[in-house]
Amino acid sequence: MRMLRIAGALVLASLAACSTPPEIKQALAAKDQAYADNEQLMQQYRELVSNVTTRHLQWSRFVQTRLKLDLALQWATTNPRLADVPDAAMAEDDAAVLGPDVLALINTIRLKSLPERKGPTGQPLFAAGSGEMSNLVQQLPDLIARVEKHVAAGAKIPQAVDLTAFDRYRNNVDALRRINGLIKQYLDIDVTMNRSETQSLADALRAVRR
């Protein structure tokens, strides 16, 4: 990296005093501003990626809630079937998608005349209907709440986007700015750098190379 070569040369030159041309100081000031602008831009991009990911997860959660609520209402009001799927397999799959809490409520509000649906091993899943439409309507808020809770529980699985690349970039830019600051300080006073300043510059250089 060009800046690192410049920094290395100035560390060697620190053994002797010098008079720095204004153009060099102006170039270093411009470089520092460029670092600051670049870091700000990258931080804004990091926040954008994070916000877009959050909105995507929120939208996915909304879609999952709608789909599971629709499925729950199908089983509460109809006897759903698919042409290419055995009834028992369909009942087992849908019961697993809905979860035990939602399934339990569905079994209390299924409308009259709806038959019992069992799983592949004969286990009862959807109870025979015995409910009235008025009761189903009254239980809708509870049904919605249970579906939302089920979807939220599934969303607890970590899905955060990896933003470590942005953090590494920021750390490197911070190290470069420290290097630039040390060089500016040295050139501003036009004196030999002491041992502690040289060590600080060397540490910053090593941080960038990681």
Residue, then its C-alpha position, 0 to 999 in steps of 0.5 A: m500500500r502506497m501510504l504504508r511505504i510513505a510511512g515506512a520511509l518517514v520512520l527511517a527519516s525520523l532520525a534527522a530533522c527536516s523542513t517540510p514543504p507546504e505541499i506535503k503537509q497539504a497532501l497529508a491533510a487531504k489524505d486524512q480527509a479522504y480517510a474520514d470521508n471513506e470511513q463515513l461512507m463505509q459506515q453508512y453502507r454498513e447501516l444500510v445493509s443492516n437495515v435492509t436485512t432487518r426489513h427482510l426478516q420482518w417481511s419474511r416473518f409477516v409472510q410466514t404469519r399470513l401463510k400459517l394463519d391461512l392454513a389454520l383457517q383452512w383446517a378450522t373451516t374446511n377438510p383440505r386435500l391435495a390430489d397428489v398427497p395422501d390425506a394422512a401425510m398432508a395432515e401430519d405435515d400441516a400439523a407440524v407446520l402449525g405447531p401444537d398450540v395452534l393445532a390445539l385451538i383449531n381442534t376446539i373451533r373446527l366447524k361441525s361436519l368436518p371429519e377427523r383427520k389422522g396421521p400415517t400411523g393412525q394418530p389423531l391430529f385434527a379432531a372432528g368438527s363440533g364448533e359454530m361459526s360464531n365461536l370461531v369468530q370469537q376465537l380469531p384474536d387468540l388464533i392470530a396471537r398463537v400463530e404470531k407466537h409460533v412464528a416468532a419462536g421460529a424466528k429466534i434462530p440466529q439469522a443476522v447478516d455477517l458485518t465483520a468485513f465492515d468492522r475490519y475495514r473500519n479498523n484498518v482505516d482507523a489504523l491508517r488515520r493514526i499513521n497519518g496523524l503521527i506523520k502530520q504531527y512529526l512534519d508540523i513540528d519538524v523535529t526528530m520523532n522520539r522512540s515512543e512515537t516511532q513505536s506507536l507508528a510501527d504498531a499502527l503499521r502492523a495493525v493495517r497489515r493484519 
